[in-house]
Amino acid sequence: MTTRTPLMAGNWKMNLNHLEAIAHVQKLAFALADKDYDAVEVAVLPPFVDLRSVQTLVDGDKLKIKYGAQDISAHDSGAYTGEISGPMLSKLKCTFVAVGHSERRQYHGETDEICNAKVKAAYRHGITPILCVGEGLDVRKAGEQVSYTLSQLDGGLEGVPAEQVESIVIAYEPVWAIGTGEVATPDDAQEVCGAIRGRLAELYSQELADKVRIQYGGSVKSGNIAAIMAQPDVDGALIGGAALDAEEFVKIVRFRDQ
Ligand SMILES: O=C(CO)COP(=O)(O)O
């Protein structure tokens, strides 16, 4: 049985400017320094404009905190106004990039095809994608959350080879639970995260599926994280609102201490 190191990643969305980012990462580093937290990987996904400041801090102080971007262009360079490329992110030593967050799908028309191209772009430049999938309320009410989410997974991974996929992170984020305070029950999270692992085993191999980290996201807080993490197929969380509060985020990272 493979042991998967939990990954707690804070998706800051469009919050915190570069000065606030520095203060926030310093707080996290300070709060996490008194104990050896190798058992949990910690990452932040700040807005693009903060990345250079975060990199300087993490590099300069040799912090264990990892960081990444919230999006990546499918293209490596060229006339794509406003876009940020894989080479730019890898130059900033980003470990991760979120791909296909539901807010990108909803407000920026990102299809599975676009997400697939972005997953490939991330791998071209040595960045680990956090591929976000998850159903909306209508789909959940119709009881089709598993098939809907698996079809997003299939689309996002189309043509991506096993040697890349074994390092991917999948974030299951039911849209109805994002920023609503409505958290999926641990059983709801396990149902879909388990199905995602099952599909990875079908598409690739059981061995690969056992290596992939699957996160839950949607109204995660210090008070509900332990029950979610107790599920066998949940290997971490993608945290929005609660990640903006350094103390609360640290409590989530230390879910085992509760
Ligand atoms: O979208 C999310 C993380 O990517 C979840 O956001 P909240 O934690 O604010 O519900």
The ligand as an SDF file (V2000), in Angstrom:
LIG
                    3D

 10  9  0  0  0  0  0  0  0  0999 V2000
  -12.5660   26.7700   -4.4420 O   0  0  0  0  0  0  0  0  0  0  0  0
  -12.0250   26.4030   -3.4210 C   0  0  0  0  0  0  0  0  0  0  0  0
  -10.5860   26.1050   -3.3950 C   0  0  0  0  0  0  0  0  0  0  0  0
  -10.0620   26.0410   -4.6850 O   0  0  0  0  0  0  0  0  0  0  0  0
  -12.7760   26.2500   -2.1560 C   0  0  0  0  0  0  0  0  0  0  0  0
  -13.1280   27.5070   -1.7040 O   0  0  0  0  0  0  0  0  0  0  0  0
  -13.7220   27.6590   -0.2200 P   0  0  0  0  0  0  0  0  0  0  0  0
  -12.7760   26.9160    0.6940 O   0  0  0  0  0  0  0  0  0  0  0  0
  -13.7400   29.1330    0.0320 O   0  0  0  0  0  0  0  0  0  0  0  0
  -15.0850   27.0240   -0.2340 O   0  0  0  0  0  0  0  0  0  0  0  0
  1  2  2  0
  2  3  1  0
  2  5  1  0
  3  4  1  0
  5  6  1  0
  6  7  1  0
  7  8  2  0
  7  9  1  0
  7 10  1  0
M  END
$$$$
